[in-house]
Amino acid sequence: MEKNTMKNELVNQNAERFVSLAPHIRSNDTVSKIMLDVIIALVPAMIASVYFFGLRSLLLIATCVISCVATEYITQSALKKTIQVRDLSAVVTGILIALNLPIEFPIWMAIFGSVFAILVVKECFGGIGFNFMNPALAARLVLMASWAKNMTAYLSPEIIKQGLNTSATFDASTYATPLQQISSGAFENLPPLADMFIGNIGGVIGETSALALIIGFIYLVARKVISWEIPVIYIVVTAIFLPILGVPFEYVPHELLAGGLMLGAIFMATDYSTNPINRKGRIIFAIGCGFLTALIRVKASLPEGVSYAICLMNLATPLIDKLTKTEAYGEAK
């Protein structure tokens, strides 16, 4: 489906069909079908989270999904709006929030982030199709600003498998992620690339397995839910700018496999509502995300920059749309 017509559909499923500039393409796609495909694409990452971090991953996922769906239902009921929880967009938001959390993250904080994502970022701006940035990423930024210690209390899969209790694992949460090791110059302690590819490293539960995320990417492209352009250009541009900004070239693969780059590029930078509507705009958007991610990782005080980069480019999307808009065929001057 053309993305410029998709954004109109996301505004309101029950509204009359909007007509964009010709040519027109008819499609049977609906928001619920697209969101179901996204959920299916996230299944490998959810399975990997359980395999490497244990059953508490399911608790985090269930908590965030239920909180998002309940918040959307209550908010839309209170505002006497059409109830849209069946479109599954709140479910997708809940899953993405959970996948951005470390395994020992407190449940009540996860609920807070989920409520914030739906109530403030989504519903207060008009609901699906009107949010100005990705709700899951906005929740991650708020949680990081509010409870940075809990958001960076990473555990390695080895610690989880040892069955240590919460107090012991919290003391062991000083595990340094590959990005933190590269940022501090501790290159000799980096895990093997094979472990990073399959996900046998510490981090948030949904970002560690590049293999699981790539499987989801292939599924979404095959189903034509997303195009390859934003994820691929985003990752390639990040890879180009990292050595330019000072990362040793031999450690660029570690940078690409570590952190939330794959998760953000595939599942959040491609959000229909918050990226440009035409191809030229999406390319500019992806280049901006890649440059900002590299810049923040290398020059800022944070080893990770994906969330900030995507949210900043979300805010720039209206400007990009304005600068790259096309003219109607046959329009009179």
KAFENSUL-V311673 format. One record per helix or strand. SS is the DSSP state (~ for helix, > for strand). FROM is the first residue (numbers start at 0). TO is the last residue. If there is no record, write none. Layout:
ss=(SS:SS)
from=(FROM:FROM)
to=(TO:TO)
This chain:
ss=(~:~:~:~:~:~:~:~:>:~:~:>:~:~:~:~:~:~:~:~:~:~)
from=(2:30:55:84:88:106:134:147:153:156:165:173:177:186:192:209:228:248:260:271:278:305)
to=(10:52:77:86:98:124:145:150:153:160:170:173:183:188:197:221:244:256:267:273:298:323)
